[in-house]
Amino acid sequence: MRDWFRKIDPTVKKESLYIATVTGILSLLLQAGFLIARHWDCTVLLGNLLGGITAAGNFFLMGMTVQKAVQKEKKPAADLMKFSQTVRLLLQLAVAVLGFALPCFNGYATILPLFFPRIAIMIRPFLDKNKQ
């Protein structure tokens, strides 16, 4: 297990940790929003966990795919990236459907975290600007 972890590029680790952290923070804010609106129950928590883990995991898998693709020739790398994108998109679609189909999940709390990595990517330049 340790050997596998060492093979992960440091940039993939760093960026995945950033995405997971921001997703976690935004998930807490989502929980607070449901609580303030008096719509919170366990389904919100479970949906948020499902969506958040899927979102962060999706980003990590994308990073691992890019790591593998840069070691390949142009055509196989492009094919790998297209295949990965398709599989990851279908996984997110399946999670969204599960979020609405199963009564143990709140559908909105499941879907919203799937957008959190995009928000994290959008705010990254502002965070980096403030560091300098």
N, C-alpha and C positions, 0 to 999 in steps of 0.2 A: 504494500500500500504506500509506504513512504517513497519507494522508487518511482511510482507513478506520479506522485505529487511533485517530485523534483524535476520531472520532465516538462512540467508546465512552465511556459515562458513567464518571466517575472512581470512583464507588461500585462499579460492575460490575468495573472493573479491580482495585480494592482487595480486594473480597471474593473475586474469582476467584483472585487471587494468594494470599490467605490459605488458601483451600481447596486450591490446588495445593501450597502449602508443607506444610500438615499432611498431605495425602495422600502427599507425598514422604517425610516423616518416618516416617509409619506404614508406608509401603512398605519403608523401610529396616529397621524393626523386624520386619516380616513376613519379610524376607530373613534377618535374624538368627535368627528363630525356626526357620525351616526349616533353617538351617545348624546351629544347636544341636541340633535333633532329628535331624540327620544325614540329612535328606531333601532337601537342596538339590541341584539340578542346573540346567542352562540352561532347562529348561521352567518352573521356578519364576520365574526372572528374566523370561522372555518373557511368562508369564501375568500377573505382577505389573505389568509395563510396559503390557500391553494393558488390564488392569483399571484401573490408576491413571490412564492417559491418558483412558480413557473416562469415569471418574468426574469428573475435573477438567474435561474438555471438556463433559460433561453439565451441570455447574453453570454454566459459562460460557455455554452456549447458553440455559440458563434465564434467566440474568441479561440476556442480549441480548433475549430474548423479552419479559421484563418491561419493559425499556427501550422497546421498540417499542409494547407494549400500553398504557403510560401516556399515549401520544400519541393513542390512539384513543378512540372512544365506548365506552360500557359493553358493549354486545352484541358488536361486533367484537373488542374486547379480550378478552372472556371466551372467544370462539370461538378466537382465536389462542392463548390460554393452554392451552385444552383440546387443541387440535391439537398444540401443541408438547410437552405432557406425554405424549401418546400416542406421538408419534414418538420422543421421548427414551427412553421406557420400552421400546419395541420395540427400539431400538438397544442398550440395556443387556441385554435378553433375548438378542438375537443374539450379543452379545459373550460372555455366559455360556455359551450353547450352543457357540460356537466354542471357548471355553476347555476344555470337556470333550470336544468332538468331535475336535479336531485334536491329534495326538500331540506337536506342538511346544509346546503350552501345558499347564501344570499347571492343572487346573480350579479347585482351591481357591485357588491364588494369583491366579487371574483374578477369581474372584467376590468374595473378601474386600475388595479395594480399592474395590469398588462401594459399600461401606458406609462408607468413610473420610470422605466429606463429611458424613455424618450425625454421625459422631463429632466432626468438627471443629466442626460447628454446636453440638453439645452442650457442648463444652468452652470455647467462645468466651466465655460470661459469666464463667467463672472466670478466664480470661486477662485480660479487660477489668477485672475487679474488682481483680486484682493490680497492674495498671498505675496505678490510682488510689490 
